[in-house]
């Protein structure tokens, strides 16, 4: 009787011979107990030394086609065009998750066979998402996702990998991106492009964790004024990022995607860390500092577990004051006072037709960049031809170059 682990072929052959002798054993007898033990030992040995590989997915599809009497033309509804069916069955094109789900649902081919992984199942469908609507072609150009053939067809696989880089579905749920659509949310904005941009921002926060923890309530008006004074320096935007990181606040610059109509966003991570995302789509010094302080004002006043993201198209500012919502008005007021103290501006330090000398004089007095003052004059007079030479066009983006070195591999 064999009552120990089978360790070699000789023991294996003996066990098989003995199993054959015991096949007629009666239940409840010592021989049946021996048969059950030997059967378990044989299975353990075979699992280790003779593993059965799952069938090839393409062979499984062909086998199922033969069973059901299906032609290649019949496979079009499950795989796609005739050319795709031909390429799949000839091994020239890989199956996508969408194809696999269709074959599983309609032809009954198991997920573990299609995925070539014993016991595997398909990932949750996330039915609220239409994967093909993500701007994957543009994302691949920017090295956010791998550059592959048929990028649109593989949108789900690519986007799942992209989402995983940001922390997974729980980190970037669709509900997360449906919050905060206030008066500065452009009605023409593509929600899938916006979601992709937000995920990219979140991915970069994970790649660059902060050493310091943000203290809720620590961001006061005086802190915004301190940030604004960094504009006085040539590399003020970089100094601002360094300052905010020390306060436990991310400042991430990611150029906007087409159809996002986006200047910036304030986000709150699950651990309470604030994130300021900016696009620099206008690449002007006045726009950078107003947008930065505006998002910081949202961090100070409005972000919460109930409102974890607020996005802003600042081109909408002032266009329809009647529909401006409360939080945007509050953020604007705190921003204005953070850039130029109210008591200073209320004294009307410049005449109705401000000249460059006056702008520079006030900027020197307040220790801020003159573009901030020029930008406010232009906005309040609704005349964007004024002082156009002093708003710092094309002077910010150069400090935040994009690189594929931070791409998702």
C-alpha positions as CSV (number, residue, x, y, z in Angstrom):
1,X,0.0,0.0,0.0
2,X,1.3,3.5,-0.9
3,X,0.6,5.9,1.9
4,X,3.1,8.7,1.1
5,X,3.5,11.4,-1.6
6,X,4.4,10.1,-5.1
7,X,7.8,11.5,-5.9
8,X,8.9,9.8,-9.1
9,X,7.6,7.9,-12.1
10,X,8.2,4.5,-10.6
11,X,5.9,5.3,-7.6
12,X,3.4,6.9,-10.1
13,X,3.2,3.7,-12.2
14,X,2.8,1.6,-9.0
15,X,0.0,3.9,-7.8
16,X,-1.8,3.6,-11.2
17,X,-1.5,-0.1,-11.2
18,X,-2.9,-0.3,-7.6
19,X,-5.8,2.1,-8.5
20,X,-6.8,-0.2,-11.3
21,X,-6.9,-3.1,-8.9
22,X,-9.1,-1.2,-6.5
23,X,-11.7,0.1,-9.0
24,X,-14.3,-2.4,-7.7
25,X,-13.9,-1.5,-4.0
26,X,-17.1,-1.3,-2.0
27,X,-18.0,2.0,-0.3
28,X,-17.1,2.1,3.4
29,X,-14.3,-0.5,3.2
30,X,-10.6,-0.3,3.8
31,X,-10.0,-0.8,0.1
32,X,-12.2,2.2,-0.8
33,X,-10.3,4.3,1.7
34,X,-7.0,3.2,0.0
35,X,-8.5,4.0,-3.4
36,X,-9.5,7.5,-2.4
37,X,-6.1,8.2,-0.9
38,X,-4.3,6.9,-4.0
39,X,-6.5,8.9,-6.3
40,X,-5.7,12.1,-4.4
41,X,-2.0,11.3,-4.5
42,X,-2.1,10.6,-8.2
43,X,-3.9,13.8,-9.0
44,X,-1.3,15.8,-7.0
45,X,1.5,14.3,-9.0
46,X,-0.2,14.8,-12.3
47,X,-1.1,18.4,-11.6
48,X,2.6,19.0,-10.9
49,X,4.2,17.0,-13.6
50,X,1.5,16.7,-16.3
51,X,-0.4,20.0,-16.2
52,X,-3.2,20.3,-18.8
53,X,-2.8,23.5,-20.7
54,X,-6.1,25.3,-21.6
55,X,-7.0,24.9,-25.3
56,X,-5.9,27.5,-27.7
57,X,-8.7,30.2,-28.0
58,X,-8.6,30.2,-31.8
59,X,-8.9,26.4,-31.9
60,X,-11.7,26.6,-29.4
61,X,-13.6,29.1,-31.7
62,X,-13.1,26.9,-34.7
63,X,-14.3,23.8,-32.7
64,X,-17.4,25.7,-31.6
65,X,-18.0,26.8,-35.2
66,X,-17.9,23.2,-36.4
67,X,-20.2,22.1,-33.6
68,X,-22.8,24.7,-34.5
69,X,-22.3,24.6,-38.3
70,X,-21.2,28.3,-38.4
71,X,-19.3,29.8,-41.3
72,X,-16.9,32.7,-41.2
73,X,-19.7,35.0,-42.3
74,X,-21.7,33.9,-39.3
75,X,-18.9,35.1,-37.0
76,X,-19.2,38.8,-38.2
77,X,-21.7,39.8,-35.5
78,X,-19.4,38.5,-32.8
79,X,-16.0,39.6,-34.0
80,X,-16.6,42.4,-36.5
81,X,-16.0,42.7,-40.2
82,X,-15.2,39.9,-42.5
83,X,-11.5,40.9,-42.6
84,X,-11.3,40.9,-38.8
85,X,-12.9,37.4,-38.7
86,X,-10.3,36.2,-41.2
87,X,-7.4,37.8,-39.3
88,X,-8.6,36.4,-36.0
89,X,-9.0,32.9,-37.3
90,X,-5.7,33.0,-39.1
91,X,-3.9,34.2,-35.9
92,X,-2.9,37.6,-37.4
93,X,-5.0,39.7,-35.0
94,X,-5.5,39.3,-31.2
95,X,-8.9,39.0,-29.7
96,X,-10.1,42.1,-27.8
97,X,-12.1,42.0,-24.6
98,X,-15.2,43.1,-26.4
99,X,-14.8,40.1,-28.9
100,X,-14.2,37.7,-26.0
101,X,-17.3,38.8,-24.2
102,X,-19.4,38.4,-27.3
103,X,-18.0,34.9,-28.0
104,X,-18.6,33.9,-24.4
105,X,-22.1,35.2,-24.4
106,X,-23.2,34.0,-27.8
107,X,-21.2,30.9,-28.4
108,X,-20.6,29.7,-24.8
109,X,-16.8,29.7,-25.0
110,X,-15.5,30.0,-21.5
111,X,-13.6,33.1,-20.3
112,X,-10.7,31.0,-19.0
113,X,-10.2,29.5,-22.5
114,X,-10.5,32.9,-24.3
115,X,-8.2,34.6,-21.7
116,X,-5.8,31.5,-21.7
117,X,-5.8,31.5,-17.9
118,X,-7.3,28.7,-15.8
119,X,-10.1,30.0,-13.5
120,X,-10.0,33.5,-15.0
121,X,-13.0,35.7,-15.5
122,X,-13.6,38.8,-17.5
123,X,-13.0,42.1,-15.6
124,X,-16.1,44.1,-14.6
125,X,-17.6,45.6,-17.6
126,X,-18.1,49.1,-16.1
127,X,-21.2,49.4,-18.3
128,X,-21.5,53.1,-17.7
129,X,-18.4,53.6,-19.8
130,X,-18.3,53.5,-23.6
131,X,-14.6,52.7,-24.1
132,X,-14.4,53.8,-27.7
133,X,-15.3,57.4,-26.8
134,X,-12.0,58.0,-25.0
135,X,-9.6,60.0,-27.2
136,X,-7.1,57.1,-27.3
137,X,-5.5,58.1,-30.6
138,X,-4.5,61.5,-29.1
139,X,-3.5,59.8,-25.8
140,X,-1.2,57.4,-27.6
141,X,0.4,60.4,-29.4
142,X,1.2,61.9,-26.1
143,X,2.6,58.7,-24.7
144,X,-0.1,58.4,-22.1
145,X,-0.9,54.9,-23.3
146,X,1.1,52.5,-25.4
147,X,1.3,53.0,-29.1
148,X,-0.2,50.0,-30.7
149,X,-1.9,49.0,-33.9
150,X,-5.7,49.4,-33.9
151,X,-5.6,51.6,-30.9
152,X,-9.3,52.4,-31.1
153,X,-10.3,48.7,-31.2
154,X,-8.2,48.1,-28.1
155,X,-9.6,51.1,-26.3
156,X,-10.9,49.0,-23.3
157,X,-7.7,47.2,-22.7
158,X,-5.6,50.4,-23.0
159,X,-7.9,52.4,-20.8
160,X,-8.1,49.8,-18.1
161,X,-4.3,49.9,-18.0
162,X,-4.4,53.7,-17.9
163,X,-6.9,53.7,-15.1
164,X,-4.8,51.2,-13.1
165,X,-1.9,53.6,-13.3
166,X,-4.0,56.2,-11.4
167,X,-5.1,53.7,-8.7
168,X,-7.8,51.6,-10.2
169,X,-11.6,52.0,-10.8
170,X,-12.2,52.9,-7.2
171,X,-9.9,55.9,-7.6
172,X,-11.4,57.2,-10.8
173,X,-15.0,56.1,-10.8
174,X,-17.2,57.8,-13.3
175,X,-19.2,59.3,-10.5
176,X,-16.1,61.2,-9.5
177,X,-16.0,63.0,-12.8
178,X,-19.7,63.8,-12.8
179,X,-19.3,66.0,-9.7
180,X,-18.7,69.7,-9.7
181,X,-20.3,70.8,-13.0
182,X,-21.0,74.3,-12.1
183,X,-21.2,77.5,-14.1
184,X,-17.6,77.2,-15.3
185,X,-18.3,73.8,-16.9
186,X,-18.5,74.3,-20.6
187,X,-21.6,72.6,-22.0
188,X,-19.5,71.6,-25.1
189,X,-17.0,69.7,-23.0
190,X,-16.5,66.1,-23.9
191,X,-16.8,64.1,-20.6
192,X,-14.5,61.3,-21.9
193,X,-11.8,63.7,-22.8
194,X,-12.2,65.4,-19.5
195,X,-12.0,62.1,-17.7
196,X,-8.9,61.1,-19.5
197,X,-7.2,64.4,-18.6
198,X,-8.2,63.9,-14.9
199,X,-6.9,60.4,-14.9
200,X,-3.6,61.6,-16.3
201,X,-3.3,64.2,-13.6
202,X,-4.0,61.6,-10.9
203,X,-1.4,59.2,-12.5
204,X,1.2,61.9,-12.1
205,X,0.3,62.5,-8.5
206,X,1.0,58.8,-7.8
207,X,4.3,59.0,-9.6
208,X,5.3,62.0,-7.5
209,X,4.1,61.5,-3.9
210,X,4.5,64.4,-1.5
211,X,6.5,64.2,1.7
212,X,4.2,66.6,3.6
213,X,0.6,66.1,4.6
214,X,-2.0,68.8,3.8
215,X,-3.6,70.3,6.9
216,X,-7.3,71.0,6.3
217,X,-8.1,74.6,6.9
218,X,-4.5,75.8,6.6
219,X,-5.1,77.5,3.3
220,X,-6.1,81.1,4.2
221,X,-6.2,84.3,2.1
222,X,-2.7,85.2,3.5
223,X,-1.3,82.0,2.0
224,X,-2.8,82.9,-1.4
225,X,-1.2,86.3,-1.2
226,X,2.1,84.6,-0.4
227,X,1.8,82.4,-3.4
228,X,0.9,85.5,-5.6
229,X,4.1,87.2,-4.5
230,X,6.1,84.4,-6.1
231,X,5.0,85.7,-9.4
232,X,7.5,88.5,-9.0
233,X,10.3,86.1,-9.9
234,X,11.2,84.8,-13.3
235,X,10.6,81.2,-12.3
236,X,7.7,82.1,-10.1
237,X,5.5,79.3,-11.4
238,X,8.0,76.7,-10.4
239,X,8.5,78.3,-7.0
240,X,4.7,78.1,-6.6
241,X,4.7,74.4,-7.2
242,X,7.6,73.9,-4.7
243,X,5.7,76.0,-2.1
244,X,2.5,74.1,-2.6
245,X,4.2,70.7,-2.4
246,X,5.6,71.7,1.0
247,X,2.0,72.5,2.1
248,X,0.9,69.0,0.9
249,X,-0.8,70.2,-2.3
250,X,0.0,68.8,-5.7
251,X,0.4,71.2,-8.7
252,X,0.3,69.2,-11.9
253,X,0.4,70.6,-15.4
254,X,-1.1,68.5,-18.2
255,X,-1.9,70.2,-21.5
256,X,-5.6,70.1,-22.3
257,X,-7.1,67.6,-24.7
258,X,-9.3,68.7,-27.6
259,X,-12.9,69.4,-26.5
260,X,-12.1,69.8,-22.9
261,X,-12.3,73.6,-22.8
262,X,-10.4,73.5,-19.6
263,X,-8.1,75.9,-17.7
264,X,-7.8,74.1,-14.4
265,X,-9.4,71.8,-11.9
266,X,-9.3,71.3,-8.1
267,X,-9.4,67.7,-7.0
268,X,-9.5,65.9,-3.6
269,X,-7.8,62.5,-3.3
270,X,-9.4,59.9,-1.1
271,X,-6.7,60.5,1.5
272,X,-7.5,64.2,1.7
273,X,-4.6,65.4,-0.5
274,X,-5.6,68.4,-2.7
275,X,-4.6,68.4,-6.3
276,X,-4.4,71.4,-8.6
277,X,-4.5,70.5,-12.2
278,X,-3.7,73.1,-14.9
279,X,-3.6,73.0,-18.7
280,X,-1.9,76.3,-19.6
281,X,-4.0,76.4,-22.7
282,X,-3.6,80.2,-23.0
283,X,0.0,80.2,-21.8
284,X,-0.1,83.7,-20.3
285,X,1.3,84.8,-17.0
286,X,-1.9,86.6,-16.0
287,X,-4.0,83.6,-16.8
288,X,-1.6,81.2,-14.9
289,X,-1.8,83.1,-11.6
290,X,-5.5,83.8,-11.7
291,X,-6.2,80.1,-12.5
292,X,-3.8,78.9,-9.8
293,X,-5.3,81.0,-7.1
294,X,-8.8,80.3,-8.3
295,X,-8.3,76.5,-7.9
296,X,-6.6,77.1,-4.5
297,X,-9.6,79.1,-3.4
298,X,-11.7,76.0,-4.3
299,X,-9.4,73.9,-2.2
300,X,-9.7,76.3,0.7
301,X,-13.5,76.8,0.5
302,X,-15.3,74.1,-1.5
303,X,-13.6,70.7,-2.0
304,X,-15.1,68.0,0.2
305,X,-15.9,64.3,0.2
306,X,-19.2,65.3,-1.4
307,X,-17.5,67.5,-4.0
308,X,-14.2,66.0,-4.9
309,X,-13.6,67.8,-8.2
310,X,-14.3,71.2,-9.6
311,X,-13.4,72.0,-13.2
312,X,-13.0,75.5,-14.7
313,X,-13.3,77.0,-18.1
314,X,-12.2,80.5,-17.2
315,X,-13.3,81.8,-20.6
316,X,-16.8,81.6,-19.3
317,X,-16.0,84.0,-16.4
318,X,-18.2,87.1,-16.6
319,X,-20.0,86.0,-19.7
320,X,-23.3,85.4,-18.0
321,X,-23.2,86.8,-14.4
322,X,-26.8,85.8,-13.8
323,X,-26.0,82.1,-13.9
324,X,-22.7,82.3,-12.1
325,X,-23.0,80.0,-9.1
326,X,-22.0,80.7,-5.5
327,X,-18.8,78.8,-5.3
328,X,-17.4,80.4,-8.4
329,X,-18.2,83.8,-7.2
330,X,-16.6,83.0,-3.8
331,X,-13.5,81.6,-5.6
332,X,-13.3,84.7,-7.8
333,X,-13.5,87.0,-4.8
334,X,-10.8,85.2,-2.9
335,X,-8.6,85.1,-6.0
336,X,-8.9,88.8,-6.6
337,X,-8.0,89.6,-3.0
338,X,-5.2,87.1,-3.1
339,X,-3.6,88.7,-6.2
340,X,-4.3,92.3,-5.3
341,X,-5.6,93.2,-1.8
342,X,-9.1,94.7,-1.9
343,X,-8.0,97.7,0.1
344,X,-5.4,98.5,-2.5
345,X,-7.7,98.1,-5.6
346,X,-10.6,100.0,-4.0
347,X,-8.4,103.1,-3.8
348,X,-8.3,103.0,-7.6
349,X,-4.5,103.3,-7.8
350,X,-4.6,103.8,-11.6
351,X,-6.8,105.9,-13.8
352,X,-9.3,104.7,-16.3
353,X,-6.6,104.5,-19.0
354,X,-3.7,102.9,-17.2
355,X,-0.3,103.2,-18.7
356,X,2.5,100.8,-18.5
357,X,4.5,102.9,-16.0
358,X,1.6,102.8,-13.6
359,X,1.2,99.1,-14.0
360,X,4.9,98.5,-13.2
361,X,4.8,100.9,-10.3
362,X,1.9,99.1,-8.6
363,X,3.5,95.7,-9.4
364,X,6.7,96.8,-7.7
365,X,4.9,98.1,-4.7
366,X,2.9,94.9,-4.3
367,X,5.8,92.7,-5.3
368,X,3.8,90.8,-7.9
369,X,4.2,90.4,-11.7
370,X,2.8,93.3,-13.7
371,X,0.9,90.8,-15.9
372,X,-1.5,90.2,-13.0
373,X,-2.4,93.9,-12.9
374,X,-2.7,94.2,-16.6
375,X,-4.9,91.1,-16.8
376,X,-7.3,92.5,-14.2
377,X,-7.6,95.9,-16.0
378,X,-8.3,94.1,-19.3
379,X,-11.0,91.9,-17.7
380,X,-12.7,94.7,-15.7
381,X,-12.8,97.0,-18.8
382,X,-13.8,94.0,-21.0
383,X,-11.2,95.2,-23.4
384,X,-8.6,92.6,-24.2
385,X,-6.6,94.8,-26.5
386,X,-5.4,96.9,-23.6
387,X,-1.9,96.3,-22.3
388,X,-1.6,93.1,-24.4
389,X,2.2,93.5,-24.4
390,X,2.3,93.1,-20.6
391,X,0.3,89.9,-19.9
392,X,3.3,87.6,-20.4
393,X,2.2,85.6,-23.5
394,X,4.1,82.4,-24.0
395,X,6.0,82.8,-20.8
396,X,4.7,79.9,-18.7
397,X,4.5,76.7,-20.6
398,X,8.3,76.7,-21.2
399,X,8.7,75.9,-17.5
400,X,6.5,72.8,-17.7
401,X,7.7,70.8,-20.8
402,X,6.0,67.5,-21.6
403,X,8.0,64.4,-22.0
404,X,7.4,60.8,-22.9
405,X,9.8,59.9,-20.1
406,X,6.7,60.1,-17.7
407,X,4.5,58.1,-20.0
408,X,2.6,55.0,-19.0
409,X,4.6,51.9,-20.1
